Amino acid sequence: MQKRLVNEKNMYLCEQIIVVMSVSTILNIAYNVTSAFVESIPKKERKKYGQFFTPRKTAEFMASLFTIDYSKPALKLLDAGAGTGLLTIALVERLRDCGYRGAISVICYENDSKVLPTLADNLENIKRSLDIEYEIRIDNYLTSQNFICADLYKKEAERFDMIIGNPPYLKIAKDAPEALAMSEVCYGAPNLYFLFWAMGINNLKDGEEMVYIIPRSWTSGAYFERFRKYLFRYCVITNIHIFGSRDKVFDGESVLQETMIIKVKKTREKPQYVRMSSSETSDFADVRYYDVDYNTIVAPNQFVFLVTSQEEAEILSRVNSQPNTLESDNLRMRTGLIVDFRTREVLRDNDEDGSYPLFYSHHIKNGRVSWPVGREAEYIVTDKSGYLQENTDYLFVKRFTSKEERRRLQCGIYLKADHSQYKYISTQNKINYIKCDNPEVAYGLFVLLNSSLYDAYYRILNGSTQVNSTEINLMPVPSKDSIRKMGRELIGMELTEQNCDKIVNRWIR
């Protein structure tokens, strides 16, 4: 795998991908108007519609990512969910500042009646100052046009040269009109942000670019699998920017998800590298750039890895070189069976006739599973097969950790020999478990998941504090026989990260 760091002090010309942008009068005016509008609307009301308005510096940075084709006599721009039009203004100003003299037409979708007057005023201002044409469409962007139209009797999607957007972040019902209109990319109850992005790809001309600011949740897992397949059927990633702090991306808004800026190009021709960048805040004063091999960022399983350094790229390279997955090794991770508040009638605080052990995440201590510990509901009395599982060897993994904890993957070895008097056991749904053929396999899986290598790999893959079993099952791992041999090496040693690292480093180079 090739990697090359980019000189962070390089300055780029306007026609290149990254530019240093000057502060503009029109953008300043629009930003001030936007700030006044935002202050006039209660935060609770804006969150109800998933509205987070783009800061000025972020708008400038997003506009700077576009490559300008000066040979085109006209450019058609799209901003869906335009808000006050800040992104449109930043992009139009960038085009004019860099010397593009062709015709510019802008289509803005916005159906929030409160923001429409501000949007209209801002667009009229740039029309007079920068010689553009614009149209505001009050329609629902997602339901007012056809998605992936293959019907000769239906109207084909409108096409654009440049698309820029900060879509609404709002989960909708699986039977909402927007979800039904775009069922090809939906699984369960979708979020509007990736539906906007998918429709944007549909609206983009072949060979052209779009830039969006979005959460990073789409990068892995089964929930977004259909969308990722659609994305990579038509587009490649060229740029990704990562923010170090989620709380500072939207000017003090309390944003629950980590956010990223991404540029994609509608082509199947993969670039050699993805230009990665990162900054701790949204003013981009400390932005740094680095190029990472495309196949490191976009894995064969279409997970997307947000790499922030050469060290992380090397971690991905090491793990991705492994030939198998837990699924292919028949070591599938599953989620615990018992949801406490739904099964109170079968839970017990003390041992009694017909009871079985019930394991929680607090039973995972220092690499082993310690039970009982004298807490409530450590036993279960039931004959329901869906509440019980075979008492055999397992690796248990906590599903939830706090943001501040050093490790994301926290696991413990459970051996049936420790509680051989029970035919069955049960697990609470805040832990994941992997059924093992024998103790050596349990120890081997512990070697992998307790190593610093796999913990770092998972942190790169998933920015949340939840350990997703679907993602774990698709991580590259050695063969089952190799895992068993790694476990044999650990038996008799202390269950420390350092010992796991020593073994992993001998097997995975």
C-alpha positions in Angstrom: 0.0 0.0 0.0 1.3 3.4 -0.9 0.8 6.5 1.3 2.2 10.0 1.0 1.9 12.8 3.4 1.2 16.2 1.9 3.2 19.2 3.0 0.7 21.0 5.3 2.2 24.4 4.4 1.5 24.1 0.7 -0.8 26.8 -0.7 -3.1 25.8 -3.6 -4.3 27.9 -6.5 -8.0 28.5 -7.2 -8.2 25.8 -9.8 -6.8 23.2 -7.5 -8.8 21.1 -5.0 -8.0 23.0 -1.9 -7.7 26.8 -1.8 -7.2 29.4 0.9 -10.3 31.6 0.6 -10.6 35.3 1.3 -13.4 36.7 3.4 -16.1 38.2 1.2 -18.5 41.0 1.8 -21.5 39.2 0.4 -20.8 36.0 2.3 -20.3 38.0 5.5 -23.6 39.8 5.0 -25.4 36.4 4.4 -23.8 34.9 7.4 -24.8 37.8 9.7 -28.4 37.5 8.4 -28.3 33.7 8.9 -27.1 34.2 12.5 -29.9 36.6 13.2 -32.4 34.2 11.7 -31.0 31.3 13.8 -31.2 33.3 17.0 -34.9 34.1 16.2 -35.9 30.4 16.1 -35.8 28.3 19.3 -33.2 25.5 19.1 -35.9 22.9 20.0 -37.9 23.9 16.9 -34.9 23.7 14.6 -33.9 20.3 16.0 -37.5 19.1 15.3 -36.8 19.5 11.6 -33.2 18.5 11.7 -31.9 22.0 10.9 -28.3 22.8 11.6 -27.1 25.9 9.7 -23.7 25.8 8.1 -21.0 28.2 9.6 -19.4 30.6 7.2 -15.9 29.1 7.4 -17.3 25.6 6.8 -19.3 26.9 3.7 -16.0 28.5 2.4 -14.1 25.2 2.9 -16.8 23.1 1.2 -16.9 25.5 -1.8 -13.1 25.3 -2.1 -13.2 21.5 -2.7 -14.8 21.8 -6.2 -12.7 21.5 -9.3 -13.6 24.3 -11.7 -13.9 23.5 -15.4 -13.3 27.0 -17.0 -14.1 25.6 -20.5 -17.8 25.2 -19.7 -19.9 28.1 -21.0 -22.5 27.6 -18.3 -22.8 25.9 -14.9 -25.9 24.6 -13.2 -25.7 24.4 -9.4 -28.0 22.6 -6.9 -28.4 23.2 -3.2 -31.1 21.0 -1.7 -32.3 21.9 1.7 -30.7 25.3 1.1 -31.7 27.1 4.3 -30.5 30.7 4.1 -28.4 29.9 1.0 -25.0 30.2 2.7 -23.5 27.3 0.8 -24.8 28.5 -2.5 -23.3 32.0 -1.9 -19.9 30.5 -0.9 -19.8 28.4 -4.1 -20.9 31.2 -6.4 -18.4 33.6 -4.9 -15.6 31.0 -5.2 -16.4 30.5 -8.9 -16.4 34.3 -9.6 -13.3 35.0 -7.4 -11.4 32.3 -9.3 -12.2 33.8 -12.7 -15.1 31.8 -14.0 -17.0 34.1 -16.4 -19.6 31.7 -17.8 -23.3 31.7 -17.0 -24.3 30.4 -13.5 -27.8 29.2 -12.7 -28.8 28.0 -9.2 -31.6 25.8 -8.1 -32.4 25.9 -4.3 -34.9 23.5 -2.7 -36.3 24.8 0.6 -39.8 24.3 2.1 -39.5 25.9 5.5 -41.7 29.0 5.2 -39.8 30.7 8.0 -36.5 30.7 6.2 -37.7 31.4 2.7 -37.7 35.2 2.9 -34.1 35.2 4.1 -33.1 32.8 1.3 -34.8 34.9 -1.3 -33.1 38.1 -0.1 -29.6 36.4 -0.1 -30.1 35.0 -3.6 -31.3 38.3 -4.9 -28.2 39.9 -3.5 -25.8 37.6 -5.3 -27.9 37.8 -8.5 -27.3 41.6 -8.6 -23.7 41.4 -7.4 -22.4 38.3 -9.2 -24.6 38.0 -12.3 -26.4 34.7 -11.7 -29.9 33.3 -12.3 -31.7 31.4 -9.5 -34.9 29.6 -8.8 -36.3 28.6 -5.4 -38.3 25.4 -5.3 -40.7 25.0 -2.4 -41.3 21.3 -3.3 -40.2 18.3 -1.3 -36.8 17.6 -2.8 -37.1 13.8 -2.3 -40.7 13.2 -3.5 -41.1 15.7 -6.2 -38.8 13.8 -8.7 -38.1 10.3 -9.8 -35.3 8.3 -8.1 -33.3 5.9 -10.4 -35.8 6.3 -13.2 -35.8 3.4 -15.6 -39.4 3.9 -16.8 -39.5 5.4 -20.3 -42.9 7.0 -19.5 -41.5 8.9 -16.4 -39.5 12.0 -16.5 -35.7 11.6 -16.1 -34.0 13.3 -13.2 -32.7 16.8 -13.7 -28.9 17.0 -13.9 -26.4 19.5 -12.4 -22.8 20.4 -12.8 -22.1 21.0 -9.1 -24.1 20.0 -6.0 -23.5 21.3 -2.5 -25.5 20.6 0.6 -26.0 20.4 4.3 -29.0 18.0 4.4 -31.4 17.7 7.4 -30.4 15.2 10.1 -33.7 13.6 10.9 -34.8 10.0 11.2 -38.1 9.3 9.5 -40.5 6.3 9.6 -39.9 3.4 7.2 -43.3 4.1 5.6 -42.8 7.9 5.3 -43.3 9.2 1.7 -39.6 9.9 1.3 -38.6 6.4 2.4 -41.2 4.8 0.1 -40.0 7.0 -2.9 -36.4 5.8 -2.4 -36.9 2.2 -1.2 -33.8 1.1 -3.2 -31.5 2.6 -0.7 -33.6 2.2 2.5 -33.3 -0.4 5.3 -35.6 0.2 8.2 -36.4 3.7 9.3 -33.9 5.9 7.3 -32.4 9.3 8.1 -33.1 12.1 5.7 -29.4 13.1 5.3 -28.5 10.0 3.3 -31.7 10.2 1.2 -30.8 13.7 0.2 -27.3 12.5 -0.6 -28.6 9.6 -2.7 -31.0 11.9 -4.6 -28.1 14.3 -5.2 -26.1 11.5 -6.8 -29.1 10.8 -9.0 -29.2 14.5 -10.0 -25.4 14.8 -10.7 -24.1 14.8 -14.2 -21.6 12.1 -15.1 -18.1 13.2 -14.4 -19.1 16.0 -12.0 -18.7 16.6 -8.3 -20.8 17.1 -5.2 -19.8 18.2 -1.7 -21.9 17.4 1.4 -21.5 17.8 5.2 -23.0 14.8 6.9 -22.8 12.5 9.9 -20.2 9.6 9.7 -22.8 6.9 10.6 -23.2 5.8 6.9 -19.6 4.5 6.7 -20.2 1.0 8.0 -22.9 -1.5 9.2 -25.9 -3.2 7.7 -28.3 -0.2 8.1 -26.6 1.8 5.4 -25.5 -1.2 3.2 -28.0 -0.5 0.4 -27.0 3.2 0.3 -23.2 2.4 0.1 -23.9 -0.1 -2.7 -25.7 2.7 -4.6 -23.0 5.2 -3.8 -20.2 3.1 -5.1 -22.2 1.9 -8.1 -22.0 5.5 -9.5 -19.4 7.5 -7.6 -15.9 7.5 -6.1 -14.7 9.4 -3.1 -12.1 12.1 -3.7 -12.0 14.1 -0.5 -12.9 13.6 3.2 -12.6 16.1 6.0 -12.9 15.0 9.7 -13.6 17.3 12.6 -11.8 16.6 15.9 -14.8 17.9 18.0 -18.4 17.2 17.1 -19.5 20.0 19.5 -17.8 22.8 17.5 -18.9 22.0 13.9 -22.2 23.9 13.9 -21.3 27.0 16.0 -22.2 25.7 19.4 -25.1 23.5 18.4 -25.3 20.2 20.4 -24.8 17.6 17.7 -25.0 14.0 18.8 -23.3 12.5 15.8 -19.7 13.0 14.6 -19.7 15.0 11.4 -17.6 15.0 8.2 -17.4 16.8 4.9 -17.1 14.6 1.8 -16.7 15.2 -1.9 -17.6 12.5 -4.4 -17.3 12.4 -8.2 -19.8 10.6 -10.4 -17.5 8.2 -12.2 -16.3 4.6 -11.8 -12.7 5.5 -12.3 -11.0 5.3 -8.9 -8.4 7.8 -8.0 -5.1 6.5 -6.6 -5.6 8.4 -3.4 -8.3 10.0 -1.3 -7.3 13.5 0.0 -8.0 13.3 3.7 -8.0 16.4 6.0 -8.8 17.1 9.6 -9.2 20.0 12.0 -10.0 20.3 15.6 -12.6 23.1 15.1 -14.7 24.5 12.3 -12.6 27.5 11.6 -10.0 25.3 9.8 -7.1 27.3 11.3 -5.3 24.0 12.2 -6.3 22.0 9.1 -3.8 19.3 8.0 -3.9 17.3 4.8 -2.7 13.8 3.9 -3.3 11.4 1.0 -4.2 7.8 1.6 -4.5 5.0 -0.9 -8.1 4.7 -2.1 -8.4 1.0 -1.4 -7.4 1.7 2.2 -10.2 4.2 2.7 -12.8 2.1 0.8 -12.6 -1.5 1.8 -13.6 -4.5 -0.4 -16.8 -4.9 1.8 -17.6 -1.2 1.0 -16.9 0.0 4.6 -15.3 3.5 4.6 -12.5 4.2 7.0 -11.8 7.7 8.2 -8.0 7.7 8.4 -6.3 10.6 10.3 -2.7 9.6 10.1 -0.1 7.3 8.4 -0.2 5.2 11.6 -3.9 4.5 11.1 -3.4 3.7 7.4 -0.8 1.1 8.5 -3.2 -0.4 11.0 -5.8 -0.8 8.2 -3.3 -2.4 5.9 -2.2 -5.0 8.5 -5.8 -6.0 9.4 -7.1 -5.9 5.9 -4.4 -8.3 4.8 -6.1 -11.1 6.8 -7.9 -13.7 4.7 -11.1 -14.5 6.6 -13.9 -13.0 8.7 -15.6 -14.2 11.8 -18.6 -15.2 9.6 -16.4 -17.2 7.2 -14.7 -18.8 10.3 -18.1 -19.8 11.6 -17.5 -17.6 14.7 -20.3 -15.2 14.3 -20.8 -12.5 17.0 -24.4 -12.2 18.2 -26.2 -9.9 20.6 -27.3 -11.0 24.1 -30.8 -12.4 24.5 -32.4 -10.6 27.4 -33.9 -7.1 27.6 -34.4 -6.5 31.3 -37.5 -4.4 31.3 -39.3 -6.8 29.0 -38.5 -9.9 31.0 -38.7 -8.9 34.6 -41.0 -11.9 35.4 -38.2 -14.4 34.7 -35.3 -12.6 36.5 -34.2 -13.6 40.0 -31.8 -12.1 42.5 -30.8 -15.5 44.0 -30.2 -19.0 42.9 -33.2 -21.4 43.1 -34.4 -24.6 41.5 -34.5 -24.4 37.7 -32.5 -21.1 37.6 -29.6 -20.4 35.2 -26.8 -17.8 35.2 -27.6 -14.4 33.5 -24.5 -12.5 32.4 -24.2 -8.7 32.1 -21.4 -6.4 30.9 -20.4 -5.8 34.5 -19.4 -9.5 34.8 -16.5 -8.8 32.3 -13.5 -8.1 34.5 -9.8 -8.2 33.6 -10.3 -10.5 30.6 -12.5 -13.1 32.3 -16.1 -13.4 33.2 -16.7 -13.2 36.9 -20.1 -14.4 38.1 -22.0 -14.0 40.4 -21.0 -10.7 42.0 -23.9 -10.2 44.3 -26.0 -7.8 42.2 -29.6 -7.9 41.3 -31.1 -10.2 38.6 -28.1 -12.5 38.1 -30.3 -15.5 37.6 -33.1 -16.4 35.1 -35.8 -19.0 35.6 -37.5 -19.9 32.3 -38.1 -22.7 29.8 -38.4 -20.4 26.8 -35.8 -21.4 24.2 -35.4 -17.8 23.0 -34.2 -16.8 26.5 -31.5 -19.5 26.9 -28.4 -20.6 25.1 -26.1 -23.5 25.4 -23.6 -23.5 28.2 -20.4 -23.7 26.2 -17.2 -21.7 25.8 -17.7 -18.1 24.7 -16.0 -14.7 24.2 -18.2 -12.0 25.7 -17.8 -8.4 24.5 -19.3 -5.2 26.0 -21.7 -3.5 23.6 -21.4 -0.1 25.1 -18.4 1.9 26.5 -18.1 5.6 27.3 -16.4 8.0 25.0 -13.6 8.6 27.5 -12.6 5.0 28.0 -9.3 4.0 26.5 -10.5 0.9 24.8 -13.6 0.4 22.7 -13.4 -3.4 22.6 -13.6 -4.8 26.1 -14.0 -8.6 26.3 -13.9 -11.5 28.7 -13.4 -15.2 28.3 -16.2 -17.5 29.5 -15.5 -21.2 29.9 -18.3 -23.7 30.5 -16.0 -25.6 32.9 -16.3 -22.7 35.4 -20.1 -23.4 35.7 -20.5 -26.9 34.4 -23.5 -27.6 36.7 -25.7 -25.6 34.3 -27.0 -26.9 31.0 -28.0 -23.4 29.8 -27.0 -19.8 30.5 -28.3 -16.5 29.3 -26.9 -13.1 28.3 -28.3 -9.6 28.7 -28.5 -7.6 25.5 -25.8 -5.1 26.5 -23.2 -7.7 25.7 -22.3 -9.5 22.5 -21.1 -13.0 22.5 -19.2 -15.4 20.2 -19.8 -19.1 20.6 -16.5 -21.1 20.6 -15.7 -24.7 19.9 -13.2 -25.0 22.7 -11.2 -22.9 25.2 -8.3 -22.4 22.7 -10.6 -20.6 20.2 -12.0 -18.4 23.0 -8.5 -17.4 24.1 -7.6 -16.8 20.4 -10.5 -14.5 19.9 -9.5 -12.7 23.1 -6.0 -12.3 21.7 -7.4 -10.5 18.6 -10.1 -8.3 20.1 -8.1 -7.4 23.2 -5.1 -6.4 21.1 -4.3 -2.7 20.5 -4.3 -3.4 16.8 -8.0 -4.5 16.6 -9.2 -1.9 19.1 -7.6 0.8 16.9 -9.0 -0.8 13.8 -12.5 -0.7 15.2 -12.2 2.9 16.4 -11.2 3.9 12.9 -14.2 2.0 11.5 -16.8 3.2 13.9 -16.9 6.5 15.7 -19.7 5.6 18.1 -19.4 4.0 21.5 -21.5 1.0 20.6 -19.8 -2.2 19.4 -21.8 -3.3 16.4 -21.9 -7.1 15.9 -22.4 -6.8 12.1 -19.2 -4.7 11.8 -17.2 -7.1 13.9 -18.4 -10.1 11.9 -17.1 -8.5 8.7 -13.7 -7.4 10.1 -10.8 -9.3 8.4 -9.3 -11.9 10.8 -6.9 -14.9 10.5 -8.2 -18.4 9.8 -9.9 -20.3 12.6 -7.0 -22.6 12.9 -4.6 -19.7 13.3 -6.9 -18.2 15.9 -6.9 -21.4 17.8 -3.1 -21.5 17.8 -2.9 -17.9 19.0 -5.2 -18.8 21.9 -3.0 -21.8 22.8 -0.1 -19.3 23.1 -2.1 -17.1 25.6 -3.3 -19.9 27.9 -1.3 -19.7 31.1 -0.3 -16.1 30.5 -1.8 -12.9 32.1 -4.7 -11.6 30.0 -3.1 -8.3 29.3 -3.2 -6.1 26.2 0.6 -6.3 26.1 0.6 -10.1 25.9 -2.1 -10.1 23.3 0.0 -7.5 21.2 3.1 -9.7 21.4 1.1 -12.7 20.0 -0.7 -10.6 17.3 2.5 -9.0 16.2 4.0 -12.5 15.5 0.9 -13.6 13.4 -0.1 -10.3 11.7 2.7 -8.2 10.3 
